[in-house]
Amino acid sequence: MSKTAPAIQLKKISKSFGSVQANKDIDLTIERGTIHGIVGENGAGKSTLMSILYGFYQADHGVILVGGEVADIPDSQVAIKLGIGMVHQHFMLVDNFTVLENIVLGAEDSGLLGPSLNKARVELLRLEKEYGLAVDPDAIVGEIPVGLQQRVEILKALYRGADILILDEPTGVLTPAEADHLFRILEQLKAQGKTILLITHKLREIMAITDAVSVMRRGEMVATRETAKTSPEELAELMVGRRVLLQVDKGEADPGEVKLAVSDLTVRDSRGVDMVKNVSFEVRAGEIVGIAGVAGNGQSELLQAIAGMRQPAGGTILLEGQSIAGLDPAELRGRRLAHVPEDRHHEGLVLPFEEQENAILGYHFDDRFAAGPFLNTSAMRQEAEEKIERYDIRPPNPKLKTANFSGGNQQKIVLAREMERDPSVLLIGQPTRGVDVGAIEFIHKRIIEMRDAGKAVLLVSVELDEIRALSDRVLVMFDGRIVGERPPDATEGELGLLMAGVEEEKAA
Protein backbone atom coordinates (compact mmCIF):
# COMPACT_ATOMS: atom_id res chain seq x y z
CA MET A 1 0.00 0.00 0.00
CA SER A 2 1.21 3.47 -0.85
CA LYS A 3 2.02 5.73 2.09
CA THR A 4 1.16 8.81 0.02
CA ALA A 5 -2.17 7.61 -1.41
CA PRO A 6 -5.43 8.51 0.35
CA ALA A 7 -6.41 6.15 3.15
CA ILE A 8 -9.75 5.37 1.48
CA GLN A 9 -11.18 6.03 -1.97
CA LEU A 10 -14.71 5.02 -2.90
CA LYS A 11 -15.58 5.23 -6.60
CA LYS A 12 -19.14 5.01 -7.95
CA ILE A 13 -20.36 2.88 -5.02
CA SER A 14 -24.02 1.89 -5.38
CA LYS A 15 -26.22 -0.34 -3.23
CA SER A 16 -29.92 -1.15 -3.44
CA PHE A 17 -32.23 -3.09 -1.15
CA GLY A 18 -35.10 -4.16 -3.36
CA SER A 19 -36.60 -1.03 -4.88
CA VAL A 20 -34.80 1.26 -2.42
CA GLN A 21 -31.45 2.65 -3.57
CA ALA A 22 -29.48 3.35 -0.40
CA ASN A 23 -26.29 4.51 -2.15
CA LYS A 24 -26.05 5.93 -5.68
CA ASP A 25 -22.69 6.39 -7.43
CA ILE A 26 -20.88 7.54 -4.29
CA ASP A 27 -17.43 9.07 -4.72
CA LEU A 28 -15.50 9.75 -1.52
CA THR A 29 -11.84 10.35 -0.72
CA ILE A 30 -10.53 10.16 2.86
CA GLU A 31 -7.04 11.59 3.23
CA ARG A 32 -4.58 9.71 5.41
CA GLY A 33 -4.05 11.04 8.94
CA THR A 34 -7.22 13.16 9.05
CA ILE A 35 -10.53 13.16 10.90
CA HIS A 36 -13.28 13.12 8.27
CA GLY A 37 -16.92 13.65 9.23
CA ILE A 38 -19.88 12.15 7.40
CA VAL A 39 -23.28 13.74 7.99
CA GLY A 40 -26.76 13.39 6.56
CA GLU A 41 -30.38 12.89 7.48
CA ASN A 42 -31.84 9.53 8.51
CA GLY A 43 -31.96 7.33 5.45
CA ALA A 44 -29.31 9.38 3.65
CA GLY A 45 -27.17 6.24 3.26
CA LYS A 46 -24.32 6.97 5.71
CA SER A 47 -24.54 3.70 7.63
CA THR A 48 -24.96 1.64 4.46
CA LEU A 49 -21.82 3.22 2.99
CA MET A 50 -19.79 2.52 6.11
CA SER A 51 -21.17 -1.01 6.28
CA ILE A 52 -19.91 -1.58 2.73
CA LEU A 53 -16.48 -0.28 3.74
CA TYR A 54 -16.42 -2.56 6.79
CA GLY A 55 -17.65 -5.62 4.91
CA PHE A 56 -21.16 -5.97 6.36
CA TYR A 57 -22.65 -5.33 2.91
CA GLN A 58 -21.25 -5.70 -0.58
CA ALA A 59 -21.78 -2.93 -3.12
CA ASP A 60 -23.83 -3.72 -6.24
CA HIS A 61 -21.10 -1.98 -8.19
CA GLY A 62 -18.21 0.40 -7.64
CA VAL A 63 -14.62 0.22 -6.45
CA ILE A 64 -12.98 0.52 -3.00
CA LEU A 65 -9.32 1.47 -2.74
CA VAL A 66 -7.45 1.17 0.55
CA GLY A 67 -4.08 2.87 0.55
CA GLY A 68 -4.28 3.25 -3.21
CA GLU A 69 -4.91 -0.44 -3.93
CA VAL A 70 -8.20 -1.97 -5.05
CA ALA A 71 -9.75 -3.96 -2.20
CA ASP A 72 -12.46 -6.62 -2.19
CA ILE A 73 -14.06 -6.60 1.29
CA PRO A 74 -16.50 -9.52 1.56
CA ASP A 75 -16.67 -9.47 5.35
CA SER A 76 -15.44 -7.63 8.45
CA GLN A 77 -12.52 -10.05 8.95
CA VAL A 78 -11.06 -8.90 5.63
CA ALA A 79 -11.70 -5.27 6.59
CA ILE A 80 -9.76 -5.81 9.84
CA LYS A 81 -6.86 -7.38 7.92
CA LEU A 82 -6.83 -4.26 5.72
CA GLY A 83 -6.46 -2.11 8.83
CA ILE A 84 -10.09 -0.94 9.09
CA GLY A 85 -11.76 -0.97 12.50
CA MET A 86 -15.26 0.09 13.52
CA VAL A 87 -16.58 1.36 16.87
CA HIS A 88 -20.32 0.81 16.79
CA GLN A 89 -22.91 3.12 18.33
CA HIS A 90 -24.09 0.22 20.51
CA PHE A 91 -20.95 -1.35 21.95
CA MET A 92 -20.13 -4.92 20.91
CA LEU A 93 -18.82 -6.02 24.31
CA VAL A 94 -19.52 -8.93 26.67
CA ASP A 95 -20.53 -7.32 29.95
CA ASN A 96 -19.36 -10.11 32.27
CA PHE A 97 -15.94 -10.44 30.61
CA THR A 98 -12.94 -8.40 31.72
CA VAL A 99 -11.50 -5.63 29.58
CA LEU A 100 -8.62 -7.89 28.58
CA GLU A 101 -10.93 -10.80 27.66
CA ASN A 102 -13.07 -8.50 25.49
CA ILE A 103 -10.02 -7.20 23.64
CA VAL A 104 -8.71 -10.71 22.91
CA LEU A 105 -12.14 -12.17 22.01
CA GLY A 106 -12.07 -13.24 18.37
CA ALA A 107 -8.36 -12.46 18.01
CA GLU A 108 -6.84 -15.34 19.98
CA ASP A 109 -3.48 -16.70 18.78
CA SER A 110 -4.38 -20.31 19.51
CA GLY A 111 -6.78 -22.57 21.37
CA LEU A 112 -4.87 -21.80 24.56
CA LEU A 113 -6.27 -18.60 26.07
CA GLY A 114 -3.48 -17.99 28.60
CA PRO A 115 -0.72 -17.03 26.14
CA SER A 116 -3.13 -14.84 24.18
CA LEU A 117 -4.12 -12.97 27.34
CA ASN A 118 -0.50 -12.49 28.39
CA LYS A 119 0.45 -11.14 24.96
CA ALA A 120 -2.63 -8.90 24.94
CA ARG A 121 -1.83 -7.49 28.38
CA VAL A 122 1.62 -6.33 27.21
CA GLU A 123 0.22 -4.85 23.99
CA LEU A 124 -2.68 -3.22 25.86
CA LEU A 125 -0.29 -1.41 28.20
CA ARG A 126 1.63 -0.12 25.18
CA LEU A 127 -1.53 1.11 23.46
CA GLU A 128 -2.80 2.75 26.64
CA LYS A 129 0.45 4.66 27.07
CA GLU A 130 0.78 5.63 23.40
CA TYR A 131 -2.79 6.91 22.94
CA GLY A 132 -3.86 7.99 26.44
CA LEU A 133 -6.46 5.22 26.66
CA ALA A 134 -5.93 4.15 30.26
CA VAL A 135 -8.33 1.46 31.51
CA ASP A 136 -7.95 -1.35 34.05
CA PRO A 137 -7.43 -4.56 32.00
CA ASP A 138 -8.91 -6.69 34.80
CA ALA A 139 -12.07 -4.63 35.31
CA ILE A 140 -15.40 -6.27 34.46
CA VAL A 141 -16.74 -4.37 31.44
CA GLY A 142 -20.32 -4.25 32.73
CA GLU A 143 -19.11 -2.49 35.88
CA ILE A 144 -17.19 0.39 34.27
CA PRO A 145 -18.68 3.68 32.95
CA VAL A 146 -19.78 3.91 29.33
CA GLY A 147 -16.93 6.30 28.57
CA LEU A 148 -14.43 3.61 29.54
CA GLN A 149 -16.40 0.97 27.65
CA GLN A 150 -15.95 3.08 24.54
CA ARG A 151 -12.20 3.17 25.18
CA VAL A 152 -12.29 -0.63 25.27
CA GLU A 153 -13.95 -0.65 21.82
CA ILE A 154 -11.24 1.66 20.47
CA LEU A 155 -8.52 -0.47 22.06
CA LYS A 156 -10.06 -3.59 20.49
CA ALA A 157 -9.73 -2.02 17.06
CA LEU A 158 -6.19 -0.81 17.68
CA TYR A 159 -5.17 -4.22 19.05
CA ARG A 160 -6.28 -5.72 15.77
CA GLY A 161 -4.03 -3.30 13.89
CA ALA A 162 -6.53 -0.69 12.75
CA ASP A 163 -5.07 2.33 10.94
CA ILE A 164 -8.53 3.51 9.87
CA LEU A 165 -11.22 3.87 12.53
CA ILE A 166 -14.93 4.29 11.80
CA LEU A 167 -16.88 5.74 14.75
CA ASP A 168 -20.69 5.69 14.54
CA GLU A 169 -22.39 8.35 16.73
CA PRO A 170 -19.64 7.98 19.36
CA THR A 171 -20.88 10.61 21.86
CA GLY A 172 -24.51 9.51 22.13
CA VAL A 173 -24.03 7.95 25.59
CA LEU A 174 -21.27 10.21 26.93
CA THR A 175 -21.28 13.13 29.34
CA PRO A 176 -19.82 16.39 27.96
CA ALA A 177 -16.58 15.75 29.86
CA GLU A 178 -16.35 12.20 28.45
CA ALA A 179 -17.03 13.54 24.94
CA ASP A 180 -14.27 16.12 25.33
CA HIS A 181 -11.89 13.37 26.47
CA LEU A 182 -12.87 11.25 23.46
CA PHE A 183 -12.02 14.17 21.16
CA ARG A 184 -8.59 14.47 22.78
CA ILE A 185 -8.08 10.74 22.15
CA LEU A 186 -9.08 11.15 18.50
CA GLU A 187 -6.64 14.05 18.12
CA GLN A 188 -3.92 11.87 19.63
CA LEU A 189 -4.78 9.03 17.23
CA LYS A 190 -4.60 11.47 14.31
CA ALA A 191 -1.23 12.75 15.53
CA GLN A 192 0.02 9.14 15.44
CA GLY A 193 -1.04 8.82 11.81
CA LYS A 194 -4.42 7.14 12.24
CA THR A 195 -7.35 8.06 9.99
CA ILE A 196 -10.76 8.64 11.60
CA LEU A 197 -14.20 8.50 9.93
CA LEU A 198 -16.74 10.14 12.23
CA ILE A 199 -20.46 9.61 11.67
CA THR A 200 -22.50 12.01 13.80
CA HIS A 201 -25.65 14.13 13.61
CA LYS A 202 -24.14 16.73 15.97
CA LEU A 203 -22.87 19.53 13.77
CA ARG A 204 -21.13 21.20 16.71
CA GLU A 205 -18.91 18.13 17.03
CA ILE A 206 -18.18 18.15 13.30
CA MET A 207 -17.00 21.75 13.55
CA ALA A 208 -14.92 21.06 16.65
CA ILE A 209 -13.02 17.93 15.66
CA THR A 210 -12.96 17.23 11.91
CA ASP A 211 -10.61 18.33 9.14
CA ALA A 212 -13.15 17.72 6.38
CA VAL A 213 -16.82 16.78 6.19
CA SER A 214 -18.89 15.05 3.54
CA VAL A 215 -22.66 15.48 3.28
CA MET A 216 -25.05 12.80 2.04
CA ARG A 217 -28.66 13.32 1.02
CA ARG A 218 -31.07 10.65 -0.25
CA GLY A 219 -28.33 8.17 -1.02
CA GLU A 220 -26.07 10.57 -2.88
CA MET A 221 -22.92 12.45 -1.92
CA VAL A 222 -23.85 16.10 -2.36
CA ALA A 223 -20.78 17.92 -1.04
CA THR A 224 -17.43 17.68 0.69
CA ARG A 225 -16.08 20.69 2.52
CA GLU A 226 -12.98 21.64 4.44
CA THR A 227 -14.39 22.09 7.93
CA ALA A 228 -12.61 25.40 8.43
CA LYS A 229 -14.34 26.77 5.33
CA THR A 230 -17.94 25.80 6.17
CA SER A 231 -20.49 26.40 8.93
CA PRO A 232 -23.24 24.45 10.75
CA GLU A 233 -25.82 26.46 8.82
CA GLU A 234 -24.36 25.50 5.43
CA LEU A 235 -24.05 21.84 6.43
CA ALA A 236 -27.64 21.72 7.68
CA GLU A 237 -28.89 23.25 4.44
CA LEU A 238 -26.88 20.75 2.39
CA MET A 239 -28.29 17.88 4.47
CA VAL A 240 -31.93 18.90 4.18
CA GLY A 241 -32.01 20.80 0.90
CA ARG A 242 -33.41 23.98 2.46
CA ARG A 243 -32.45 26.54 5.06
CA VAL A 244 -32.77 25.23 8.62
CA LEU A 245 -33.10 27.24 11.83
CA LEU A 246 -30.58 25.67 14.21
CA GLN A 247 -31.35 27.89 17.20
CA VAL A 248 -34.56 27.46 19.21
CA ASP A 249 -36.58 30.68 19.12
CA LYS A 250 -38.46 31.11 22.41
CA GLY A 251 -39.45 33.96 24.68
CA GLU A 252 -39.50 34.11 28.45
CA ALA A 253 -41.71 31.60 30.26
CA ASP A 254 -44.70 32.75 32.29
CA PRO A 255 -45.21 29.90 34.79
CA GLY A 256 -48.63 29.52 36.38
CA GLU A 257 -50.07 27.06 38.87
CA VAL A 258 -48.45 23.73 39.70
CA LYS A 259 -49.77 21.03 37.37
CA LEU A 260 -47.49 18.14 38.30
CA ALA A 261 -45.99 17.56 41.76
CA VAL A 262 -43.69 14.64 42.52
CA SER A 263 -42.67 14.01 46.15
CA ASP A 264 -40.16 11.50 47.54
CA LEU A 265 -40.71 9.19 44.57
CA THR A 266 -38.93 5.84 44.57
CA VAL A 267 -39.15 3.47 41.61
CA ARG A 268 -37.68 -0.04 41.38
CA ASP A 269 -36.83 -2.06 38.32
CA SER A 270 -37.70 -5.71 37.70
CA ARG A 271 -34.68 -6.81 39.76
CA GLY A 272 -35.85 -4.87 42.79
CA VAL A 273 -33.09 -2.26 42.41
CA ASP A 274 -34.01 1.36 43.23
CA MET A 275 -33.64 3.29 39.97
CA VAL A 276 -35.36 6.47 41.22
CA LYS A 277 -34.50 7.46 44.78
CA ASN A 278 -36.65 9.91 46.75
CA VAL A 279 -37.09 12.35 43.86
CA SER A 280 -39.15 15.53 44.35
CA PHE A 281 -39.95 18.37 41.92
CA GLU A 282 -42.82 20.42 40.45
CA VAL A 283 -43.79 21.44 36.93
CA ARG A 284 -46.00 24.50 36.42
CA ALA A 285 -48.32 25.52 33.64
CA GLY A 286 -46.47 27.42 30.94
CA GLU A 287 -42.97 26.07 31.62
CA ILE A 288 -40.67 23.36 30.36
CA VAL A 289 -38.70 21.52 33.03
CA GLY A 290 -35.85 19.55 31.49
CA ILE A 291 -34.18 16.55 33.09
CA ALA A 292 -30.59 16.12 32.00
CA GLY A 293 -28.43 13.09 32.61
CA VAL A 294 -26.54 10.27 30.99
CA ALA A 295 -28.85 7.43 29.94
CA GLY A 296 -29.41 4.85 32.69
CA ASN A 297 -29.57 7.20 35.66
CA GLY A 298 -33.28 6.76 36.37
CA GLN A 299 -34.85 9.16 33.87
CA SER A 300 -36.65 6.39 31.96
CA GLU A 301 -38.11 4.85 35.11
CA LEU A 302 -39.19 8.28 36.35
CA LEU A 303 -41.15 9.00 33.17
CA GLN A 304 -42.69 5.54 33.15
CA ALA A 305 -43.88 5.92 36.75
CA ILE A 306 -45.52 9.30 36.09
CA ALA A 307 -47.12 7.91 32.91
CA GLY A 308 -48.64 4.94 34.76
CA MET A 309 -46.43 2.35 33.03
CA ARG A 310 -44.57 1.42 36.21
CA GLN A 311 -45.85 1.41 39.79
CA PRO A 312 -43.77 3.44 42.29
CA ALA A 313 -42.35 1.77 45.36
CA GLY A 314 -42.91 4.92 47.41
CA GLY A 315 -43.74 8.61 47.31
CA THR A 316 -46.59 10.53 45.67
CA ILE A 317 -47.47 11.95 42.26
CA LEU A 318 -50.11 14.67 42.08
CA LEU A 319 -51.70 15.68 38.78
CA GLU A 320 -53.48 19.01 39.17
CA GLY A 321 -53.58 18.44 42.92
CA GLN A 322 -55.02 14.90 42.73
CA SER A 323 -53.12 11.71 43.47
CA ILE A 324 -52.75 9.45 40.45
CA ALA A 325 -51.50 6.43 42.42
CA GLY A 326 -52.57 3.18 40.78
CA LEU A 327 -53.96 4.77 37.61
CA ASP A 328 -53.02 3.17 34.31
CA PRO A 329 -52.03 5.07 31.14
CA ALA A 330 -55.58 5.00 29.74
CA GLU A 331 -56.99 6.57 32.90
CA LEU A 332 -54.23 9.19 32.91
CA ARG A 333 -55.06 10.15 29.32
CA GLY A 334 -58.58 10.82 30.53
CA ARG A 335 -57.09 13.20 33.09
CA ARG A 336 -55.25 15.10 30.32
CA LEU A 337 -51.77 13.69 30.87
CA ALA A 338 -50.11 12.96 27.52
CA HIS A 339 -46.93 10.95 27.09
CA VAL A 340 -44.44 10.82 24.22
CA PRO A 341 -42.34 7.80 25.27
CA GLU A 342 -38.59 7.50 24.87
CA ASP A 343 -38.83 4.36 22.73
CA ARG A 344 -41.34 5.10 19.98
CA HIS A 345 -41.00 1.65 18.42
CA HIS A 346 -41.82 -0.38 21.53
CA GLU A 347 -43.91 2.05 23.58
CA GLY A 348 -45.33 4.64 21.18
CA LEU A 349 -46.29 2.83 17.98
CA VAL A 350 -47.42 -0.51 16.58
CA LEU A 351 -45.23 -0.59 13.49
CA PRO A 352 -47.35 -3.04 11.41
CA PHE A 353 -50.42 -0.77 11.93
CA GLU A 354 -51.41 1.86 9.39
CA GLU A 355 -50.60 5.49 10.13
CA GLN A 356 -54.29 6.25 10.72
CA GLU A 357 -54.46 3.49 13.36
CA ASN A 358 -51.41 4.77 15.22
CA ALA A 359 -52.79 8.32 14.98
CA ILE A 360 -55.54 7.37 17.47
CA LEU A 361 -53.73 4.63 19.41
CA GLY A 362 -54.69 4.88 23.08
CA TYR A 363 -57.63 7.13 22.23
CA HIS A 364 -59.46 4.62 20.07
CA PHE A 365 -62.24 4.13 22.62
CA ASP A 366 -63.31 7.76 22.30
CA ASP A 367 -66.87 8.18 21.07
CA ARG A 368 -65.58 9.87 17.93
CA PHE A 369 -63.70 6.76 16.80
CA ALA A 370 -65.63 3.89 18.38
CA ALA A 371 -68.77 2.56 16.67
CA GLY A 372 -69.84 -0.14 19.08
CA PRO A 373 -67.22 -2.92 18.93
CA PHE A 374 -65.85 -1.47 15.67
CA LEU A 375 -63.79 1.55 14.68
CA ASN A 376 -65.21 4.40 12.66
CA THR A 377 -62.70 4.29 9.83
CA SER A 378 -64.00 7.48 8.26
CA ALA A 379 -63.39 9.44 11.47
CA MET A 380 -59.97 7.78 11.84
CA ARG A 381 -58.95 8.80 8.36
CA GLN A 382 -60.15 12.38 8.83
CA GLU A 383 -58.22 12.65 12.12
CA ALA A 384 -55.10 11.22 10.49
CA GLU A 385 -55.31 13.53 7.47
CA GLU A 386 -55.64 16.61 9.70
CA LYS A 387 -52.57 15.60 11.72
CA ILE A 388 -50.60 14.74 8.61
CA GLU A 389 -51.21 18.25 7.28
CA ARG A 390 -50.50 20.09 10.56
CA TYR A 391 -47.36 18.11 11.35
CA ASP A 392 -46.06 17.75 7.78
CA ILE A 393 -45.93 13.95 8.03
CA ARG A 394 -44.43 12.42 4.89
CA PRO A 395 -45.52 10.64 2.83
CA PRO A 396 -49.07 11.98 3.41
CA ASN A 397 -50.68 8.55 3.27
CA PRO A 398 -52.85 7.55 6.26
CA LYS A 399 -53.06 3.95 5.04
CA LEU A 400 -49.30 3.42 4.81
CA LYS A 401 -47.84 0.99 7.34
CA THR A 402 -46.08 2.93 10.09
CA ALA A 403 -42.93 0.82 9.69
CA ASN A 404 -42.49 2.39 6.24
CA PHE A 405 -42.13 5.94 7.56
CA SER A 406 -38.72 7.41 8.45
CA GLY A 407 -37.78 7.82 12.11
CA GLY A 408 -38.52 11.53 12.06
CA ASN A 409 -41.98 11.01 10.57
CA GLN A 410 -42.73 8.19 13.02
CA GLN A 411 -41.87 10.61 15.82
CA LYS A 412 -44.21 13.21 14.32
CA ILE A 413 -47.04 10.65 14.35
CA VAL A 414 -46.57 10.14 18.11
CA LEU A 415 -46.19 13.86 18.80
CA ALA A 416 -49.29 14.75 16.80
CA ARG A 417 -51.35 12.10 18.59
CA GLU A 418 -50.35 13.30 22.06
CA MET A 419 -50.08 17.06 21.54
CA GLU A 420 -53.36 17.42 19.67
CA ARG A 421 -55.39 16.06 22.61
CA ASP A 422 -55.05 19.35 24.51
CA PRO A 423 -53.21 17.87 27.50
CA SER A 424 -52.66 19.72 30.76
CA VAL A 425 -49.32 17.96 31.33
CA LEU A 426 -47.08 16.67 28.56
CA LEU A 427 -44.31 14.15 29.26
CA ILE A 428 -41.72 13.90 26.48
CA GLY A 429 -38.84 11.43 26.42
CA GLN A 430 -36.01 11.87 23.91
CA PRO A 431 -38.11 13.97 21.48
CA THR A 432 -35.54 13.99 18.67
CA ARG A 433 -33.73 10.66 19.13
CA GLY A 434 -32.68 9.46 15.69
CA VAL A 435 -34.46 12.37 14.02
CA ASP A 436 -33.33 14.42 11.01
CA VAL A 437 -32.11 17.98 11.49
CA GLY A 438 -35.13 19.35 9.62
CA ALA A 439 -37.57 17.41 11.80
CA ILE A 440 -35.69 18.51 14.93
CA GLU A 441 -36.42 22.13 14.03
CA PHE A 442 -40.13 21.32 13.58
CA ILE A 443 -40.40 19.30 16.83
CA HIS A 444 -38.70 22.00 18.90
CA LYS A 445 -41.14 24.61 17.58
CA ARG A 446 -44.10 22.43 18.56
CA ILE A 447 -42.78 21.90 22.09
CA ILE A 448 -42.35 25.65 22.58
CA GLU A 449 -45.88 26.20 21.26
CA MET A 450 -47.22 23.78 23.87
CA ARG A 451 -45.47 25.71 26.63
CA ASP A 452 -46.74 29.03 25.31
CA ALA A 453 -50.27 27.60 25.25
CA GLY A 454 -50.04 27.09 29.03
CA LYS A 455 -49.13 23.40 29.13
CA ALA A 456 -46.78 21.97 31.74
CA VAL A 457 -44.00 20.13 29.92
CA LEU A 458 -41.58 17.63 31.48
CA LEU A 459 -38.74 16.92 29.05
CA VAL A 460 -36.17 14.13 29.31
CA SER A 461 -33.27 14.10 26.85
CA VAL A 462 -29.70 12.85 26.79
CA GLU A 463 -28.89 15.69 24.36
CA LEU A 464 -27.59 18.44 26.62
CA ASP A 465 -27.84 21.06 23.86
CA GLU A 466 -31.53 20.20 23.48
CA ILE A 467 -32.17 20.43 27.22
CA ARG A 468 -30.48 23.83 27.43
CA ALA A 469 -32.26 25.17 24.35
CA LEU A 470 -35.80 24.13 25.32
CA SER A 471 -35.93 24.16 29.11
CA ASP A 472 -36.90 26.98 31.45
CA ARG A 473 -35.41 25.05 34.38
CA VAL A 474 -32.94 22.18 34.26
CA LEU A 475 -32.86 19.32 36.77
CA VAL A 476 -29.90 16.94 36.62
CA MET A 477 -30.24 13.25 37.52
CA PHE A 478 -27.39 11.02 38.58
CA ASP A 479 -27.72 7.54 40.07
CA GLY A 480 -31.47 7.89 40.48
CA ARG A 481 -31.37 11.21 42.33
CA ILE A 482 -31.81 14.83 41.35
CA VAL A 483 -28.41 16.25 42.18
CA GLY A 484 -29.00 19.85 41.19
CA GLU A 485 -31.22 22.45 39.55
CA ARG A 486 -29.81 25.05 37.18
CA PRO A 487 -31.07 27.71 34.77
CA PRO A 488 -30.80 26.76 31.08
CA ASP A 489 -27.92 29.20 30.55
CA ALA A 490 -25.73 27.26 32.98
CA THR A 491 -22.51 26.25 31.29
CA GLU A 492 -22.11 22.88 29.67
CA GLY A 493 -19.19 22.21 32.01
CA GLU A 494 -21.25 22.92 35.12
CA LEU A 495 -24.09 20.66 33.99
CA GLY A 496 -21.62 18.03 32.85
CA LEU A 497 -20.03 17.86 36.30
CA LEU A 498 -23.44 17.28 37.84
CA MET A 499 -24.23 14.61 35.24
CA ALA A 500 -20.98 12.89 36.18
CA GLY A 501 -21.95 12.75 39.85
CA VAL A 502 -19.98 15.65 41.28
CA GLU A 503 -21.81 17.11 44.30
CA GLU A 504 -23.85 20.20 43.66
CA GLU A 505 -21.66 22.44 45.83
CA LYS A 506 -18.53 21.48 43.89
CA ALA A 507 -20.25 22.03 40.53
CA ALA A 508 -21.61 25.47 41.44
Buried (B, 14 or more C-beta within 10 A) or exposed (E): EEEEBBBBBBBEBBBBEEEEBBBBBBBBBBEBBBBBBBBBBBBBBBBBBBBBBBBBBEBBEBEBBBBBEEBEBEEBEBBBEBBBBBBBBEBEBEEEBBBBBBBBBEEBEEEEBEEBBEBBBEBBEEBBEEBBBEBEBEBBBEEBBBBBBBBBBBBBBBBBEBBBBBBBBBBBBBBBBBBBBBBEBBBBBBEEEBBBBBBBBBBEBBBEBBBBBBBBBBBBBBBBBEBEEBEBBBBBBBBBEEEBBBEBEBEEBEBEEBBBBBBEBBBBEEEEEBBBBBBEBBBBBBBBBBBBBBBBBBBBBBBBBBBBBBEBBBBBBBBBEEEBEEBEBEEBBEBBBBBBBBEBBEBBBBBEBBBBBBBBBBBBEBEEBBEEEEBBBEBBBBBBBEBBEEBEBEEEBBEBBBEEBBBBBBBBBBBBBBBBBEBBBBBBBBBBBBBBBBBBBBBBBBBBEBBEEBBBBBBBBBBBBBBBBBBBBBBBBBEBBBBBBBEBEBEBEBBBBBBBBBEBEEBE
